[in-house]
């Protein structure tokens, strides 16, 4: 999971469609900008034997990982949500083009399996959060 998070951060930083938006590990807290992308926790991790044979047993590792696109502005919430989805779509397309996220060791694939779109008002204007739910599978030797 750590290698995938690192590779995702590197690829998103280089993704032209994300245009230099700050990308961080974990919630940025006070460092957040009007647009910010952060990598959340790897959760729901399961390890299962890939095969039953003598010798060292290979395991398949399956987990989910969140990528959070956060947009805060003085404008309308509809515009915020549209911007958050546009940025999230760029990440989804990046993964569709390269589900192995470069050459992450032992990663079989990483794909978007769902999303959450949520908005609320803040003292700085509306805040929209678009959470991409990634599903990843790796083989541990």
DRENVOTOR-659578 format. One record per residue: residue number from 0; x, y, z of N, C-alpha, C in turn. Coordinates in steps of 0.1 Angstrom, whole numbers. Example, Ala and Ser with C-alpha at 12.3 -4.5 7.8 and 13.67 -1.06 7.14 Angstrom:
0 132 -57 78 123 -45 78 132 -33 78
1 128 -22 71 137 -11 71 129 0 79
This chain:
0 8 -12 0 0 0 0 9 13 0
1 20 12 7 28 24 8 34 27 -6
2 39 17 -13 45 19 -26 34 25 -36
3 22 20 -35 11 25 -44 9 40 -41
4 7 43 -28 5 57 -24 16 66 -29
5 28 62 -28 39 70 -33 39 72 -48
6 36 61 -56 35 61 -70 23 70 -75
7 12 69 -68 0 77 -71 4 92 -69
8 10 95 -58 14 109 -56 23 114 -67
9 33 106 -71 42 110 -82 35 112 -95
10 26 103 -98 19 104 -111 9 116 -111
11 2 118 -100 -8 129 -99 0 142 -100
12 11 143 -94 19 155 -94 23 159 -109
13 26 148 -117 30 150 -131 18 151 -140
14 6 149 -136 -5 148 -145 -9 163 -149
15 -8 165 -162 -10 179 -167 -25 184 -164
16 -34 175 -165 -48 179 -162 -51 184 -148
17 -42 181 -139 -43 185 -125 -36 198 -123
18 -29 203 -133 -23 217 -133 -17 222 -120
19 -8 214 -114 -1 219 -103 -8 221 -90
20 -20 214 -89 -28 215 -76 -20 207 -65
21 -19 213 -53 -11 206 -43 -17 192 -40
22 -8 182 -38 -12 168 -36 -4 164 -23
23 -11 158 -14 -4 154 -1 -8 141 4
24 0 135 13 -4 123 20 -13 128 32
25 -24 123 33 -33 127 45 -39 141 43
26 -49 143 52 -56 156 51 -46 167 54
27 -47 178 46 -37 189 47 -39 198 59
28 -51 197 65 -53 206 77 -52 221 73
29 -45 228 81 -43 243 78 -36 246 65
30 -29 236 59 -22 238 47 -31 237 35
31 -43 234 36 -53 233 25 -54 246 17
32 -55 244 4 -57 255 -5 -71 255 -10
33 -75 264 -19 -88 264 -24 -91 251 -32
34 -80 245 -38 -81 232 -44 -69 224 -39
35 -73 212 -34 -62 203 -28 -66 189 -31
36 -57 180 -33 -59 166 -35 -51 159 -24
37 -57 150 -17 -49 142 -8 -52 127 -8
38 -42 120 -4 -43 105 -4 -47 100 10
39 -58 93 10 -63 89 23 -57 75 27
40 -64 69 37 -59 57 42 -62 45 33
41 -53 35 34 -56 22 28 -64 14 38
42 -75 9 34 -84 2 43 -89 -11 37
43 -97 -18 45 -103 -31 41 -93 -41 35
44 -81 -40 41 -70 -49 36 -73 -64 39
45 -72 -72 29 -73 -86 31 -61 -93 24
46 -57 -104 30 -46 -112 24 -51 -126 24
47 -50 -132 12 -55 -146 10 -44 -154 2
48 -44 -166 5 -34 -174 -3 -37 -174 -17
49 -27 -172 -26 -29 -172 -40 -30 -186 -45
50 -24 -196 -38 -24 -210 -42 -20 -218 -30
51 -24 -230 -30 -20 -240 -20 -10 -249 -26
52 2 -248 -22 12 -257 -27 24 -258 -17
53 33 -267 -19 44 -268 -10 53 -256 -12
54 61 -253 -2 71 -242 -3 64 -229 2
55 71 -218 -2 66 -205 1 52 -202 -5
56 43 -198 3 29 -195 -2 28 -181 -7
57 24 -179 -19 21 -165 -24 8 -161 -18
58 7 -148 -16 -6 -142 -11 -10 -131 -20
59 -23 -130 -21 -29 -119 -28 -34 -109 -18
60 -30 -96 -20 -34 -85 -11 -44 -77 -18
61 -56 -75 -12 -66 -67 -17 -70 -56 -7
62 -71 -43 -12 -75 -33 -3 -81 -21 -10
63 -87 -12 -3 -92 0 -9 -84 12 -4
64 -84 23 -12 -76 35 -10 -84 46 -14
65 -85 57 -6 -93 69 -10 -83 80 -15
66 -88 86 -26 -82 99 -30 -92 109 -29
67 -89 120 -22 -99 130 -19 -96 143 -27
68 -105 148 -34 -104 160 -42 -112 171 -34
69 -106 181 -30 -113 191 -21 -112 205 -28
70 -124 211 -30 -125 224 -37 -133 233 -28
71 -128 245 -24 -134 255 -16 -134 268 -24
72 -145 275 -25 -145 288 -32 -156 297 -27
73 -156 309 -32 -166 319 -28 -178 317 -37
74 -177 309 -48 -188 308 -58 -199 299 -53
75 -206 294 -63 -217 285 -60 -213 270 -58
76 -220 263 -51 -217 249 -48 -217 241 -60
77 -226 244 -70 -227 237 -82 -214 237 -90
78 -208 249 -90 -195 251 -97 -184 243 -90
79 -184 244 -77 -174 236 -69 -175 221 -72
80 -187 216 -72 -189 202 -74 -184 198 -89
81 -188 206 -98 -183 204 -112 -168 204 -113
82 -162 213 -106 -147 214 -106 -141 201 -99
83 -146 197 -88 -141 186 -81 -143 173 -89
84 -154 171 -96 -156 160 -105 -147 160 -117
85 -145 172 -122 -135 173 -134 -121 169 -130
86 -117 173 -118 -103 169 -113 -103 154 -110
87 -114 149 -104 -114 135 -101 -115 126 -114
88 -121 131 -124 -121 124 -137 -107 123 -143
89 -99 134 -141 -86 133 -146 -78 122 -139
90 -80 120 -126 -73 109 -119 -79 96 -124
91 -92 95 -126 -98 82 -130 -92 78 -144
92 -91 88 -153 -85 85 -166 -70 82 -165
93 -63 88 -156 -49 84 -154 -48 69 -150
94 -57 65 -141 -56 51 -137 -61 42 -148
95 -71 46 -156 -76 38 -167 -65 35 -177
96 -57 45 -179 -46 44 -189 -34 36 -183
97 -33 35 -170 -21 29 -164 -26 22 -150
98 -33 11 -151 -38 5 -138 -27 -1 -130
99 -15 -2 -135 -4 -7 -127 4 5 -121
100 0 17 -123 5 29 -117 21 29 -119
101 25 29 -131 39 28 -134 43 14 -133
102 52 12 -124 57 -2 -122 58 -5 -107
103 47 -3 -100 47 -6 -86 49 -21 -84
104 59 -24 -76 63 -38 -74 51 -46 -68
105 48 -57 -74 38 -67 -70 23 -62 -72
106 21 -50 -77 8 -45 -80 2 -51 -92
107 -9 -58 -91 -16 -63 -103 -24 -53 -110
108 -32 -45 -102 -40 -34 -107 -45 -25 -96
109 -49 -13 -101 -56 -3 -92 -66 4 -101
110 -79 3 -97 -89 9 -104 -99 17 -95
111 -106 26 -101 -117 33 -94 -129 24 -93
112 -134 22 -81 -146 13 -80 -158 21 -75
113 -156 34 -71 -168 41 -67 -163 55 -63
114 -173 63 -58 -170 77 -54 -181 82 -44
115 -177 93 -37 -186 100 -28 -185 114 -32
116 -196 121 -34 -196 136 -37 -204 142 -26
117 -197 152 -19 -204 158 -7 -200 173 -7
118 -210 181 -3 -207 196 -2 -213 201 10
119 -207 212 16 -213 219 27 -208 233 27
120 -214 242 35 -210 256 36 -200 257 47
121 -190 266 44 -180 270 54 -179 285 55
122 -171 290 64 -170 305 65 -162 311 53
123 -156 302 46 -148 306 34 -156 304 21
124 -168 299 22 -176 296 10 -179 281 10
125 -186 277 -1 -189 262 -2 -177 254 -3
126 -177 242 3 -166 232 2 -172 219 -4
127 -166 215 -15 -170 202 -21 -159 192 -20
128 -163 180 -17 -153 169 -16 -157 158 -24
129 -149 154 -33 -151 142 -42 -141 132 -39
130 -146 121 -33 -137 110 -28 -138 99 -38
131 -126 95 -44 -125 84 -53 -122 72 -45
132 -130 61 -46 -127 49 -39 -119 39 -49
133 -107 37 -46 -98 29 -54 -98 15 -48
134 -98 5 -57 -96 -9 -54 -82 -13 -59
135 -74 -19 -51 -61 -24 -55 -59 -39 -52
136 -51 -45 -60 -48 -59 -58 -33 -61 -61
137 -26 -68 -52 -12 -71 -54 -10 -86 -51
138 2 -90 -55 6 -104 -52 19 -103 -44
139 19 -108 -32 30 -108 -24 37 -122 -24
140 50 -122 -28 56 -135 -29 62 -140 -16
